[in-house]
Amino acid sequence: MRIRVRRTGGFAGIERSAEVDTVDRPDADGWRDLAGAVLADGDGNGRGVPDGFSYEITIDGRTVRCCDPHLTDAQRALITKVLKEGA
C-alpha cells in the first residue's frame, strides 16, 4: 500500500509532503488498519481556519481531503506517521 500526505497552508504557507510504501514493512497491518479508518471517514467536514493546515491523504489512488481543526483521530494519526516516517 502506498500512502502519501500533502500538507499545505499554515502561517508560512510552506507545502510539505511525504510518502510511505508499506509493502515490505513488518508493521504493514497497522498501517493498513489506520489507512482503512481514514478512507472510511471520508473527506473532512467543514472548512479550515485561517493559517491552519489543509491535507490531502492519498491511499492507493484514493484521496481524502481534510483540514485542521476538523481532523478525525485516524486522520491525525496517519498524517503524523507519514510525515514523520515517510520520504
C-alpha positions as CSV (number, residue, x, y, z in Angstrom):
1,M,0.0,0.0,0.0
2,R,1.3,3.4,-0.9
3,I,0.3,6.3,1.3
4,R,1.0,10.0,0.5
5,V,0.3,13.0,2.6
6,R,0.4,16.6,1.3
7,R,0.1,19.4,3.8
8,T,-0.5,23.0,2.6
9,G,-1.3,26.2,4.3
10,G,-0.2,27.3,7.7
11,F,1.2,30.7,8.7
12,A,4.2,30.5,6.4
13,G,2.3,28.7,3.6
14,I,5.0,26.1,3.1
15,E,4.0,22.9,1.5
16,R,5.3,19.6,2.9
17,S,4.7,16.1,1.6
18,A,5.9,12.6,2.4
19,E,5.1,9.1,1.2
20,V,5.3,5.6,2.7
21,D,5.2,2.3,0.9
22,T,4.0,-0.4,3.4
23,V,4.6,-3.4,1.2
24,D,7.7,-4.9,2.9
25,R,7.2,-3.3,6.3
26,P,6.8,-5.5,9.4
27,D,4.1,-3.1,10.7
28,A,2.1,-3.2,7.4
29,D,-1.0,-4.5,9.2
30,G,-1.1,-1.4,11.5
31,W,-0.7,0.9,8.5
32,R,-3.5,-0.9,6.6
33,D,-5.9,-0.6,9.6
34,L,-5.2,3.1,10.0
35,A,-5.5,3.8,6.3
36,G,-8.8,1.9,6.2
37,A,-10.1,4.1,9.0
38,V,-9.1,7.2,7.2
39,L,-10.8,6.1,4.0
40,A,-13.9,5.1,5.9
41,D,-14.0,8.6,7.5
42,G,-14.0,10.2,4.0
43,D,-13.5,13.9,3.3
44,G,-13.3,16.1,6.3
45,N,-16.3,18.2,7.4
46,G,-16.1,21.9,7.3
47,R,-13.6,24.4,6.2
48,G,-10.2,25.1,7.8
49,V,-9.3,28.1,9.9
50,P,-7.1,31.0,8.8
51,D,-3.4,30.0,8.9
52,G,-4.5,26.3,9.5
53,F,-3.2,23.3,7.6
54,S,-5.1,21.5,4.8
55,Y,-4.2,17.9,3.9
56,E,-4.6,15.6,1.0
57,I,-4.2,11.9,2.0
58,T,-3.8,9.6,-0.9
59,I,-4.0,5.9,-0.3
60,D,-3.5,3.7,-3.3
61,G,-5.0,6.3,-5.6
62,R,-8.0,7.3,-3.4
63,T,-7.7,10.8,-2.0
64,V,-9.3,12.2,1.2
65,R,-9.1,15.9,1.9
66,C,-9.3,17.4,5.4
67,C,-8.3,20.5,7.4
68,D,-7.3,21.5,10.9
69,P,-9.1,21.6,13.3
70,H,-11.6,19.1,11.9
71,L,-9.3,16.0,11.7
72,T,-10.5,12.7,12.9
73,D,-8.3,10.7,15.3
74,A,-7.4,8.3,12.4
75,Q,-6.6,11.2,10.1
76,R,-4.4,12.9,12.7
77,A,-2.5,9.7,13.5
78,L,-1.9,8.7,9.8
79,I,-0.8,12.3,8.9
80,T,1.7,12.3,11.8
81,K,3.1,8.9,11.0
82,V,3.6,9.6,7.3
83,L,5.1,13.0,7.8
84,K,7.5,11.5,10.4
85,E,8.5,8.2,8.8
86,G,7.9,9.0,5.1
87,A,10.3,10.2,2.5
